[in-house]
Amino acid sequence: MAELKCGAQNCTYNRSKLCCKGDIMVGGRHAGTSEDTCCESFAERRDGHENFTSSIEHPSRLISIDCEVSNCIYNNNYRCKADHVDIRGGHANRSADTNCATFMER
């Protein structure tokens, strides 16, 4: 589990820069930079629609992170082993507008 700070303010799971989803997937299988990664779990918040919540329903500082970025130093058998992860994407409208700022190439 990693401490997650989420900067994707338009994500329906984001509550005060923490995630309510319970777990996320970082994508970008062949990423060479953090900009080549994304939060695959991102879901755009839409006015007039209920926000998604998981069974935890409350934001959590610690979260399980699956990672398909094979050449990140923190990826260990598709699980992120970083102590702290920053997801960026201030005004993202889709997953591709986000990125994992913690990514470090092997």
Contacts in CASP RR format, 6 or more apart in sequence:
PFRMAT RR
TARGET T0000
AUTHOR 0000-0000-0000
METHOD contacts of the structure
MODEL  1
MAELKCGAQNCTYNRSKLCCKGDIMVGGRHAGTSEDTCCESFAERRDGHE
NFTSSIEHPSRLISIDCEVSNCIYNNNYRCKADHVDIRGGHANRSADTNC
ATFMER
1 62 0 8 1.000
1 63 0 8 1.000
1 64 0 8 1.000
1 65 0 8 1.000
2 62 0 8 1.000
2 63 0 8 1.000
2 65 0 8 1.000
2 80 0 8 1.000
2 81 0 8 1.000
2 82 0 8 1.000
2 83 0 8 1.000
2 84 0 8 1.000
2 85 0 8 1.000
3 61 0 8 1.000
3 62 0 8 1.000
3 83 0 8 1.000
3 84 0 8 1.000
3 85 0 8 1.000
4 18 0 8 1.000
4 19 0 8 1.000
4 24 0 8 1.000
4 60 0 8 1.000
4 61 0 8 1.000
4 62 0 8 1.000
4 63 0 8 1.000
4 65 0 8 1.000
4 84 0 8 1.000
4 85 0 8 1.000
4 87 0 8 1.000
5 17 0 8 1.000
5 18 0 8 1.000
5 84 0 8 1.000
5 85 0 8 1.000
5 86 0 8 1.000
5 87 0 8 1.000
6 13 0 8 1.000
6 14 0 8 1.000
6 17 0 8 1.000
6 18 0 8 1.000
6 19 0 8 1.000
6 39 0 8 1.000
6 87 0 8 1.000
7 14 0 8 1.000
7 17 0 8 1.000
7 86 0 8 1.000
7 87 0 8 1.000
7 88 0 8 1.000
7 89 0 8 1.000
7 90 0 8 1.000
8 14 0 8 1.000
8 39 0 8 1.000
8 42 0 8 1.000
8 87 0 8 1.000
8 88 0 8 1.000
8 89 0 8 1.000
8 90 0 8 1.000
8 92 0 8 1.000
8 98 0 8 1.000
9 89 0 8 1.000
9 90 0 8 1.000
9 91 0 8 1.000
10 44 0 8 1.000
10 45 0 8 1.000
10 90 0 8 1.000
10 91 0 8 1.000
10 92 0 8 1.000
10 93 0 8 1.000
11 39 0 8 1.000
11 42 0 8 1.000
11 43 0 8 1.000
11 44 0 8 1.000
11 45 0 8 1.000
11 92 0 8 1.000
11 98 0 8 1.000
12 43 0 8 1.000
12 44 0 8 1.000
12 45 0 8 1.000
12 46 0 8 1.000
12 51 0 8 1.000
12 52 0 8 1.000
13 19 0 8 1.000
13 20 0 8 1.000
13 21 0 8 1.000
13 41 0 8 1.000
13 42 0 8 1.000
13 43 0 8 1.000
13 51 0 8 1.000
13 52 0 8 1.000
13 54 0 8 1.000
14 20 0 8 1.000
14 45 0 8 1.000
15 58 0 8 1.000
15 59 0 8 1.000
16 59 0 8 1.000
18 59 0 8 1.000
18 60 0 8 1.000
18 61 0 8 1.000
19 59 0 8 1.000
19 60 0 8 1.000
19 63 0 8 1.000
20 52 0 8 1.000
20 53 0 8 1.000
20 54 0 8 1.000
20 56 0 8 1.000
20 57 0 8 1.000
20 58 0 8 1.000
20 59 0 8 1.000
20 60 0 8 1.000
21 41 0 8 1.000
21 52 0 8 1.000
21 54 0 8 1.000
21 63 0 8 1.000
22 54 0 8 1.000
22 56 0 8 1.000
22 60 0 8 1.000
22 63 0 8 1.000
22 64 0 8 1.000
23 41 0 8 1.000
23 63 0 8 1.000
23 64 0 8 1.000
23 65 0 8 1.000
23 66 0 8 1.000
24 39 0 8 1.000
24 40 0 8 1.000
24 41 0 8 1.000
24 63 0 8 1.000
24 64 0 8 1.000
24 65 0 8 1.000
24 66 0 8 1.000
24 87 0 8 1.000
25 39 0 8 1.000
25 40 0 8 1.000
25 41 0 8 1.000
25 65 0 8 1.000
25 66 0 8 1.000
25 67 0 8 1.000
25 68 0 8 1.000
26 37 0 8 1.000
26 38 0 8 1.000
26 39 0 8 1.000
26 40 0 8 1.000
26 65 0 8 1.000
26 66 0 8 1.000
26 67 0 8 1.000
26 68 0 8 1.000
26 69 0 8 1.000
26 80 0 8 1.000
26 85 0 8 1.000
26 87 0 8 1.000
26 100 0 8 1.000
26 103 0 8 1.000
27 37 0 8 1.000
27 38 0 8 1.000
27 39 0 8 1.000
27 40 0 8 1.000
27 67 0 8 1.000
27 68 0 8 1.000
27 69 0 8 1.000
27 100 0 8 1.000
28 36 0 8 1.000
28 37 0 8 1.000
28 38 0 8 1.000
28 68 0 8 1.000
28 69 0 8 1.000
29 68 0 8 1.000
29 69 0 8 1.000
29 70 0 8 1.000
30 36 0 8 1.000
30 70 0 8 1.000
30 71 0 8 1.000
31 37 0 8 1.000
31 69 0 8 1.000
31 71 0 8 1.000
31 72 0 8 1.000
31 103 0 8 1.000
31 105 0 8 1.000
32 71 0 8 1.000
32 103 0 8 1.000
32 105 0 8 1.000
33 103 0 8 1.000
33 105 0 8 1.000
34 88 0 8 1.000
34 99 0 8 1.000
34 100 0 8 1.000
34 101 0 8 1.000
34 102 0 8 1.000
34 103 0 8 1.000
35 99 0 8 1.000
36 99 0 8 1.000
37 69 0 8 1.000
37 72 0 8 1.000
37 99 0 8 1.000
37 100 0 8 1.000
37 103 0 8 1.000
38 95 0 8 1.000
38 96 0 8 1.000
38 97 0 8 1.000
38 98 0 8 1.000
38 99 0 8 1.000
38 100 0 8 1.000
39 87 0 8 1.000
39 95 0 8 1.000
39 98 0 8 1.000
39 99 0 8 1.000
39 100 0 8 1.000
40 68 0 8 1.000
40 95 0 8 1.000
41 95 0 8 1.000
42 92 0 8 1.000
42 94 0 8 1.000
42 95 0 8 1.000
42 97 0 8 1.000
42 98 0 8 1.000
43 52 0 8 1.000
44 92 0 8 1.000
44 93 0 8 1.000
44 94 0 8 1.000
45 51 0 8 1.000
64 79 0 8 1.000
65 79 0 8 1.000
65 80 0 8 1.000
65 82 0 8 1.000
65 85 0 8 1.000
66 78 0 8 1.000
66 79 0 8 1.000
66 80 0 8 1.000
67 74 0 8 1.000
67 75 0 8 1.000
67 78 0 8 1.000
67 79 0 8 1.000
67 80 0 8 1.000
68 78 0 8 1.000
69 75 0 8 1.000
69 100 0 8 1.000
69 103 0 8 1.000
71 105 0 8 1.000
71 106 0 8 1.000
72 80 0 8 1.000
72 100 0 8 1.000
72 103 0 8 1.000
72 104 0 8 1.000
72 105 0 8 1.000
72 106 0 8 1.000
73 104 0 8 1.000
73 105 0 8 1.000
73 106 0 8 1.000
74 80 0 8 1.000
74 81 0 8 1.000
74 82 0 8 1.000
74 102 0 8 1.000
74 103 0 8 1.000
74 104 0 8 1.000
75 81 0 8 1.000
82 102 0 8 1.000
84 102 0 8 1.000
85 100 0 8 1.000
85 102 0 8 1.000
86 100 0 8 1.000
86 101 0 8 1.000
86 102 0 8 1.000
87 98 0 8 1.000
87 99 0 8 1.000
87 100 0 8 1.000
87 101 0 8 1.000
88 98 0 8 1.000
88 99 0 8 1.000
88 100 0 8 1.000
88 101 0 8 1.000
89 97 0 8 1.000
89 98 0 8 1.000
89 99 0 8 1.000
91 97 0 8 1.000
92 98 0 8 1.000
END
